[in-house]
Amino acid sequence: MKIDGNEIEKKAMEAFHAGNRAEGLRIQEEFASLFREEYKEKDHCPCKKACRYHGNCKECVAIHRAHREHVPNCMRPMLNEKIQLLSQLTEHTISFEISPPKEV
């Protein structure tokens, strides 16, 4: 099962955006049900860092929400994709104004 960019969940969002909340929730539950079954025994965490909270999304997200310094590694590709789209508006000139921290 592909999680990132999942076609079922994309259809759920289409229903939500079309104003059909009930259908969106039904389709979303289809995705969630498939996810629960598929990953009952498998690792679903895409994070490559060795971490005590690997695969424990609830605690990982709570920790990141609490310190509010950065987002979990698994969310970075999705956010970077959105930021890249915004950056196109200024011909990516933001790249001249930022530099990654030493640990990256």
DSSP file with accessible surface (Angstrom, degrees, kcal/mol):
  #  RESIDUE AA STRUCTURE BP1 BP2  ACC     N-H-->O    O-->H-N    N-H-->O    O-->H-N    TCO  KAPPA ALPHA  PHI   PSI    X-CA   Y-CA   Z-CA
    1    1 A M              0   0   64      0, 0.0     2,-0.5     0, 0.0     5,-0.0   0.000 360.0 360.0 360.0 130.3    0.0    0.0    0.0
    2    2 A K        +     0   0  137      1,-0.2     5,-0.1     3,-0.1     3,-0.0  -0.800 360.0 180.0 -89.6 125.4    1.3    3.4   -1.0
    3    3 A I    >   +     0   0   53     -2,-0.5     3,-1.7     2,-0.1     2,-0.3   0.918  61.8  70.8 -89.5 -57.5    0.7    6.0    1.7
    4    4 A D  T 3  S+     0   0  112      1,-0.3    -1,-0.1     2,-0.0     0, 0.0  -0.439 119.7   2.0 -66.7 123.0    2.1    9.2    0.3
    5    5 A G  T 3  S-     0   0   37     -2,-0.3    -1,-0.3     1,-0.2    -2,-0.1   0.789  88.8-174.4  72.5  28.7    0.0   10.4   -2.6
    6    6 A N    <>  -     0   0   16     -3,-1.7     4,-2.1     1,-0.1    -1,-0.2  -0.334  23.3-142.4 -62.6 130.7   -2.5    7.6   -2.1
    7    7 A E  H  > S+     0   0  113      1,-0.2     4,-1.9     2,-0.2    -1,-0.1   0.847  98.5  53.5 -65.6 -36.8   -5.2    7.6   -4.8
    8    8 A I  H  > S+     0   0   38      2,-0.2     4,-1.9     1,-0.2    -1,-0.2   0.949 111.2  45.5 -63.5 -46.6   -8.0    6.6   -2.4
    9    9 A E  H  > S+     0   0   38      1,-0.2     4,-2.3     2,-0.2    -2,-0.2   0.862 108.7  56.8 -67.7 -32.3   -7.3    9.4   -0.1
   10   10 A K  H  X S+     0   0   98     -4,-2.1     4,-2.1     1,-0.2    -1,-0.2   0.911 106.5  50.3 -62.7 -39.0   -7.0   11.8   -3.0
   11   11 A K  H  X S+     0   0  119     -4,-1.9     4,-2.1     2,-0.2    -2,-0.2   0.878 107.3  54.2 -65.9 -36.7  -10.5   10.8   -4.0
   12   12 A A  H  X S+     0   0    0     -4,-1.9     4,-2.4     1,-0.2    -2,-0.2   0.938 108.6  48.4 -61.0 -43.7  -11.6   11.5   -0.4
   13   13 A M  H  X S+     0   0   75     -4,-2.3     4,-2.9     1,-0.2    -2,-0.2   0.877 107.4  55.7 -67.3 -34.8  -10.2   15.0   -0.6
   14   14 A E  H  X S+     0   0  131     -4,-2.1     4,-1.8     1,-0.2    -1,-0.2   0.924 108.8  48.0 -60.3 -43.1  -11.9   15.6   -4.0
   15   15 A A  H  <>S+     0   0   12     -4,-2.1     5,-2.7     2,-0.2     4,-0.3   0.923 111.8  49.2 -64.2 -43.8  -15.2   14.7   -2.3
   16   16 A F  H ><5S+     0   0   46     -4,-2.4     3,-1.7     1,-0.2    -2,-0.2   0.946 111.7  48.7 -59.0 -48.0  -14.5   17.1    0.6
   17   17 A H  H 3<5S+     0   0  152     -4,-2.9    -1,-0.2     1,-0.3    -2,-0.2   0.803 107.0  56.4 -64.5 -28.2  -13.6   19.9   -1.8
   18   18 A A  T 3<5S-     0   0   86     -4,-1.8    -1,-0.3    -5,-0.2    -2,-0.2   0.460 122.7-107.6 -81.5  -0.2  -16.7   19.3   -3.8
   19   19 A G  T < 5S+     0   0   66     -3,-1.7     2,-1.1    -4,-0.3    -3,-0.2   0.542  82.9 127.0  87.5   9.1  -18.7   19.8   -0.5
   20   20 A N     >< +     0   0   81     -5,-2.7     4,-2.4    -6,-0.2     5,-0.2  -0.644  24.4 165.1-101.6  78.2  -19.6   16.2   -0.1
   21   21 A R  H  > S+     0   0  163     -2,-1.1     4,-2.9     1,-0.2     5,-0.2   0.896  71.8  54.5 -61.6 -43.2  -18.4   15.6    3.4
   22   22 A A  H  > S+     0   0   74      1,-0.2     4,-2.1     2,-0.2    -1,-0.2   0.929 112.0  44.0 -60.1 -44.2  -20.3   12.3    3.9
   23   23 A E  H  > S+     0   0   63      2,-0.2     4,-2.7     1,-0.2     5,-0.3   0.904 112.4  53.3 -67.9 -40.1  -18.7   10.8    0.8
   24   24 A G  H  X S+     0   0    0     -4,-2.4     4,-2.7     1,-0.2    -2,-0.2   0.927 110.4  47.0 -59.4 -44.2  -15.3   12.2    1.8
   25   25 A L  H  X S+     0   0   73     -4,-2.9     4,-2.3     2,-0.2    -1,-0.2   0.891 111.3  51.7 -65.8 -38.1  -15.6   10.6    5.2
   26   26 A R  H  X S+     0   0  134     -4,-2.1     4,-1.6    -5,-0.2    -2,-0.2   0.948 113.9  42.7 -63.2 -46.8  -16.7    7.3    3.7
   27   27 A I  H  X S+     0   0   15     -4,-2.7     4,-2.1     1,-0.2    -2,-0.2   0.907 112.1  54.5 -67.4 -39.3  -13.7    7.2    1.3
   28   28 A Q  H  X S+     0   0   69     -4,-2.7     4,-2.7    -5,-0.3    -1,-0.2   0.908 106.4  51.6 -62.0 -38.8  -11.3    8.3    4.0
   29   29 A E  H  X S+     0   0   95     -4,-2.3     4,-2.9     2,-0.2    -1,-0.2   0.864 104.9  57.0 -66.4 -33.0  -12.5    5.4    6.2
   30   30 A E  H  X S+     0   0   84     -4,-1.6     4,-2.3     2,-0.2    -1,-0.2   0.943 109.8  44.9 -60.3 -46.9  -11.8    3.1    3.3
   31   31 A F  H  X S+     0   0   34     -4,-2.1     4,-2.7     2,-0.2    -2,-0.2   0.948 114.3  48.6 -60.0 -48.8   -8.2    4.4    3.2
   32   32 A A  H  X S+     0   0   25     -4,-2.7     4,-2.9     1,-0.2    -2,-0.2   0.894 110.9  50.7 -61.8 -39.5   -7.9    4.1    7.0
   33   33 A S  H  X S+     0   0   60     -4,-2.9     4,-2.2     2,-0.2    -1,-0.2   0.930 111.9  46.5 -64.8 -45.1   -9.3    0.6    7.1
   34   34 A L  H  X S+     0   0   83     -4,-2.3     4,-2.9    -5,-0.2     5,-0.2   0.902 112.9  51.2 -62.2 -40.5   -6.8   -0.5    4.4
   35   35 A F  H  X S+     0   0   55     -4,-2.7     4,-2.7     2,-0.2    -2,-0.2   0.943 108.7  50.4 -61.6 -48.9   -4.0    1.2    6.2
   36   36 A R  H  < S+     0   0  129     -4,-2.9     4,-0.2     1,-0.2    -1,-0.2   0.909 115.6  42.9 -57.0 -43.4   -4.9   -0.5    9.5
   37   37 A E  H >< S+     0   0  125     -4,-2.2     3,-0.9    -5,-0.2     4,-0.3   0.942 116.2  46.2 -68.8 -48.6   -5.0   -3.9    7.8
   38   38 A E  H 3< S+     0   0   70     -4,-2.9     3,-0.4     1,-0.2    -2,-0.2   0.879 121.2  36.3 -62.6 -40.6   -1.8   -3.5    5.7
   39   39 A Y  T 3< S+     0   0   40     -4,-2.7    -1,-0.2    -5,-0.2    -2,-0.2   0.177  79.6 109.8-106.1  20.2    0.3   -2.0    8.5
   40   40 A K  S <  S+     0   0  128     -3,-0.9    -1,-0.2    -4,-0.2    -2,-0.1   0.894 104.1  10.6 -57.4 -39.0   -1.0   -4.1   11.4
   41   41 A E  S    S+     0   0  176     -3,-0.4     2,-0.3    -4,-0.3    -1,-0.2   0.356 118.0  84.2-121.1  -1.7    2.4   -5.9   11.5
   42   42 A K  S    S-     0   0  108     -4,-0.2     2,-0.5     1,-0.0    -4,-0.0  -0.753  80.3-106.4-109.7 158.2    4.5   -3.9    9.2
   43   43 A D        +     0   0   99     -2,-0.3    -3,-0.1     1,-0.1    -2,-0.1  -0.663  32.7 175.1 -80.0 125.3    6.6   -0.7    9.6
   44   44 A H        +     0   0   51     -2,-0.5    -1,-0.1    -5,-0.1   -41,-0.1   0.466  43.3 110.7-107.1  -5.2    4.9    2.3    8.0
   45   45 A C        -     0   0   25      1,-0.1    -2,-0.0     2,-0.1     9,-0.0  -0.588  47.4-166.8 -80.6 121.7    7.4    5.0    9.1
   46   46 A P        +     0   0   59      0, 0.0    -1,-0.1     0, 0.0     2,-0.1   0.535  48.8 122.3 -83.2  -3.9    9.5    6.4    6.2
   47   47 A C        -     0   0   24      1,-0.1     4,-0.1     2,-0.0    -2,-0.1  -0.350  46.4-164.3 -64.0 132.4   11.9    8.1    8.6
   48   48 A K        +     0   0  193     -2,-0.1     2,-0.2     2,-0.1    -1,-0.1   0.539  58.7 100.2 -93.7  -9.5   15.5    6.9    8.0
   49   49 A K  S    S-     0   0  127      1,-0.1     2,-0.6     2,-0.0     5,-0.0  -0.569  82.2-115.2 -79.2 140.7   16.8    8.3   11.3
   50   50 A A        +     0   0  110     -2,-0.2     2,-0.4     3,-0.0    -2,-0.1  -0.651  53.6 163.8 -71.8 120.0   17.3    5.9   14.2
   51   51 A C    >   -     0   0   63     -2,-0.6     3,-1.7    -4,-0.1    -4,-0.0  -1.000  50.5-132.2-146.4 140.5   14.7    7.2   16.7
   52   52 A R  T 3  S+     0   0  217     -2,-0.4    -1,-0.1     1,-0.3    -2,-0.0   0.777 111.2  50.0 -59.8 -27.5   13.1    5.9   19.8
   53   53 A Y  T >  S+     0   0   65      2,-0.1     3,-2.7     6,-0.1     7,-0.3   0.289  75.8 146.2-100.5  12.5    9.7    7.0   18.4
   54   54 A H  T <  S+     0   0   69     -3,-1.7     3,-0.0     1,-0.3    -4,-0.0  -0.234  78.6   5.0 -53.0 124.1   10.1    5.4   15.0
   55   55 A G  T 3  S+     0   0   26      1,-0.1     2,-1.0   -12,-0.0    -1,-0.3   0.359 102.7 106.4  82.4  -6.9    6.6    4.2   13.9
   56   56 A N    <>  +     0   0   60     -3,-2.7     4,-2.5     1,-0.2     3,-0.2  -0.662  41.6 170.6-104.9  76.0    4.9    5.8   16.9
   57   57 A C  H  >  +     0   0   63     -2,-1.0     4,-3.0     1,-0.2     5,-0.4   0.854  69.6  59.2 -57.3 -40.9    3.3    8.7   15.1
   58   58 A K  H  > S+     0   0  180      1,-0.2     4,-1.9     2,-0.2    -1,-0.2   0.949 113.8  35.8 -58.0 -49.7    1.1    9.8   18.0
   59   59 A E  H  > S+     0   0   96     -3,-0.2     4,-2.5     2,-0.2    -1,-0.2   0.904 116.9  53.6 -71.7 -40.0    4.1   10.4   20.3
   60   60 A C  H  X S+     0   0   27     -4,-2.5     4,-2.2    -7,-0.3    -2,-0.2   0.950 112.2  43.5 -59.5 -50.4    6.4   11.7   17.6
   61   61 A V  H  X S+     0   0   45     -4,-3.0     4,-2.9     1,-0.2     5,-0.2   0.909 111.9  54.4 -64.3 -39.2    3.9   14.3   16.4
   62   62 A A  H  X S+     0   0   53     -4,-1.9     4,-2.3    -5,-0.4    -1,-0.2   0.923 108.4  49.6 -60.6 -41.8    3.1   15.3   20.0
   63   63 A I  H  X S+     0   0   59     -4,-2.5     4,-2.4     2,-0.2     5,-0.3   0.938 113.1  45.7 -62.8 -46.6    6.8   15.9   20.7
   64   64 A H  H  X S+     0   0   33     -4,-2.2     4,-2.1     1,-0.2     6,-0.3   0.879 112.6  50.6 -67.1 -36.4    7.2   18.1   17.6
   65   65 A R  H  < S+     0   0  175     -4,-2.9    -1,-0.2    -5,-0.2    -2,-0.2   0.895 110.6  52.0 -64.6 -36.8    4.1   20.0   18.4
   66   66 A A  H  < S+     0   0   82     -4,-2.3    -2,-0.2    -5,-0.2    -1,-0.2   0.940 118.4  32.1 -68.4 -47.8    5.4   20.5   21.9
   67   67 A H  H  < S-     0   0   73     -4,-2.4    -1,-0.2    -5,-0.1    -2,-0.2   0.780  85.5-161.1 -85.4 -23.1    8.8   22.0   21.0
   68   68 A R     <  +     0   0  200     -4,-2.1    -3,-0.1    -5,-0.3     3,-0.1   0.734  52.9 117.1  55.9  27.6    7.6   23.6   17.8
   69   69 A E  S    S-     0   0  164      1,-0.3     2,-0.3    -5,-0.2    -1,-0.1   0.791  82.2 -16.7 -92.8 -33.2   11.1   24.0   16.3
   70   70 A H  S    S-     0   0   88     -6,-0.3    -1,-0.3     0, 0.0    -2,-0.2  -0.950  70.8 -97.2-159.2 174.9   10.7   21.8   13.3
   71   71 A V        -     0   0   52     -2,-0.3     5,-0.1     1,-0.1   -10,-0.0  -0.664  50.7 -82.2-101.3 159.8    8.4   19.1   11.8
   72   72 A P    >>  -     0   0    7      0, 0.0     3,-1.7     0, 0.0     4,-0.7  -0.225  41.5-115.2 -57.2 147.8    8.9   15.3   11.9
   73   73 A N  G >4 S+     0   0   44      1,-0.3     3,-0.9     2,-0.2    -2,-0.1   0.846 113.6  61.8 -54.0 -36.3   11.2   14.0    9.2
   74   74 A C  G 34 S+     0   0   48      1,-0.2     4,-0.3     2,-0.1    -1,-0.3   0.744 104.2  48.7 -67.2 -20.6    8.4   12.1    7.5
   75   75 A M  G <> S+     0   0   65     -3,-1.7     4,-2.3     1,-0.1    -1,-0.2   0.601  89.1  84.9 -93.6 -10.9    6.5   15.3    6.8
   76   76 A R  H <X S+     0   0   76     -3,-0.9     4,-3.3    -4,-0.7     5,-0.3   0.902  85.3  52.1 -62.9 -44.9    9.4   17.2    5.3
   77   77 A P  H  > S+     0   0   86      0, 0.0     4,-2.1     0, 0.0    -1,-0.2   0.931 112.1  47.5 -58.8 -41.3    9.1   15.9    1.7
   78   78 A M  H  > S+     0   0  105     -4,-0.3     4,-1.7     2,-0.2    -2,-0.2   0.940 116.0  43.6 -64.7 -45.5    5.4   16.9    1.6
   79   79 A L  H  X S+     0   0   65     -4,-2.3     4,-2.9     1,-0.2     5,-0.2   0.913 111.9  53.1 -67.2 -40.8    6.1   20.4    3.1
   80   80 A N  H  X S+     0   0   98     -4,-3.3     4,-2.7     1,-0.2    -1,-0.2   0.880 106.0  55.0 -62.4 -35.4    9.1   20.9    0.9
   81   81 A E  H  X S+     0   0  116     -4,-2.1     4,-1.6    -5,-0.3    -1,-0.2   0.929 111.9  43.1 -61.2 -44.9    7.0   20.1   -2.1
   82   82 A K  H  X S+     0   0  115     -4,-1.7     4,-1.9     2,-0.2    -2,-0.2   0.903 113.9  50.7 -68.7 -40.5    4.5   22.8   -1.1
   83   83 A I  H  X S+     0   0   96     -4,-2.9     4,-2.9     1,-0.2    -2,-0.2   0.898 106.4  55.6 -65.0 -38.1    7.2   25.3   -0.3
   84   84 A Q  H  X S+     0   0  115     -4,-2.7     4,-1.3     1,-0.2    -1,-0.2   0.910 105.7  51.7 -61.9 -40.2    8.8   24.7   -3.6
   85   85 A L  H  < S+     0   0   93     -4,-1.6     4,-0.5     1,-0.2     3,-0.4   0.927 112.5  45.4 -61.5 -43.4    5.6   25.6   -5.4
   86   86 A L  H >< S+     0   0  117     -4,-1.9     3,-1.6     1,-0.2     4,-0.3   0.897 107.1  59.2 -65.4 -38.9    5.4   28.8   -3.4
   87   87 A S  H ><>S+     0   0   15     -4,-2.9     5,-2.7     1,-0.3     3,-1.6   0.784  91.3  69.7 -63.1 -25.7    9.1   29.5   -4.1
   88   88 A Q  G ><5S+     0   0  105     -4,-1.3     3,-1.9    -3,-0.4    -1,-0.3   0.812  85.0  70.2 -61.6 -27.0    8.4   29.5   -7.8
   89   89 A L  G < 5S+     0   0  135     -3,-1.6    -1,-0.3    -4,-0.5    -2,-0.2   0.762 107.9  34.9 -63.5 -23.7    6.5   32.8   -7.3
   90   90 A T  G X 5S-     0   0   66     -3,-1.6     3,-2.0    -4,-0.3    -1,-0.3  -0.020 119.8-103.6-118.4  28.7    9.8   34.5   -6.6
   91   91 A E  T < 5S-     0   0  149     -3,-1.9    -3,-0.2     1,-0.3    -2,-0.1   0.829  70.2 -70.6  52.7  33.7   11.9   32.5   -9.1
   92   92 A H  T > <S+     0   0   69     -5,-2.7     3,-1.8    -8,-0.1    -1,-0.3   0.716  91.3 145.0  59.6  24.5   13.3   30.6   -6.1
   93   93 A T  G X   +     0   0   57     -3,-2.0     3,-1.8    -6,-0.3     4,-0.3   0.697  55.2  79.6 -67.8 -13.9   15.3   33.6   -5.0
   94   94 A I  G >> S+     0   0   70      1,-0.3     3,-2.1    -7,-0.2     4,-0.6   0.824  78.1  72.9 -59.0 -27.0   14.6   32.6   -1.3
   95   95 A S  G <4 S+     0   0   69     -3,-1.8     3,-0.3     1,-0.3    -1,-0.3   0.760  90.9  56.5 -61.4 -22.4   17.5   30.1   -1.9
   96   96 A F  G <4 S+     0   0  170     -3,-1.8    -1,-0.3    -4,-0.2    -2,-0.2   0.630 108.0  48.6 -80.9 -12.6   19.9   33.1   -1.8
   97   97 A E  T <4 S+     0   0  153     -3,-2.1     2,-0.3    -4,-0.3    -2,-0.2   0.448 106.6  57.7-107.8  -2.3   18.6   34.1    1.6
   98   98 A I     <  -     0   0  115     -4,-0.6     0, 0.0    -3,-0.3     0, 0.0  -0.913  51.5-173.9-129.4 154.6   18.7   30.7    3.5
   99   99 A S        -     0   0  104     -2,-0.3    -3,-0.0    -3,-0.0    -4,-0.0  -0.989  33.0-108.8-143.0 142.7   21.3   28.1    4.3
  100  100 A P        -     0   0   98      0, 0.0    -2,-0.0     0, 0.0     0, 0.0  -0.321  39.2-103.0 -69.8 151.8   20.7   24.7    6.0
  101  101 A P    >   -     0   0   70      0, 0.0     3,-1.7     0, 0.0     0, 0.0  -0.239  37.9-100.0 -68.0 164.7   21.8   24.2    9.6
  102  102 A K  T 3  S+     0   0  213      1,-0.3     0, 0.0     0, 0.0     0, 0.0   0.831 118.6  60.5 -56.5 -36.1   25.0   22.1   10.2
  103  103 A E  T 3         0   0  160      0, 0.0    -1,-0.3     0, 0.0     0, 0.0   0.628 360.0 360.0 -73.7  -9.5   23.1   18.9   11.0
  104  104 A V    <         0   0  125     -3,-1.7     0, 0.0     0, 0.0     0, 0.0  -0.648 360.0 360.0 -89.0 360.0   21.4   18.8    7.6
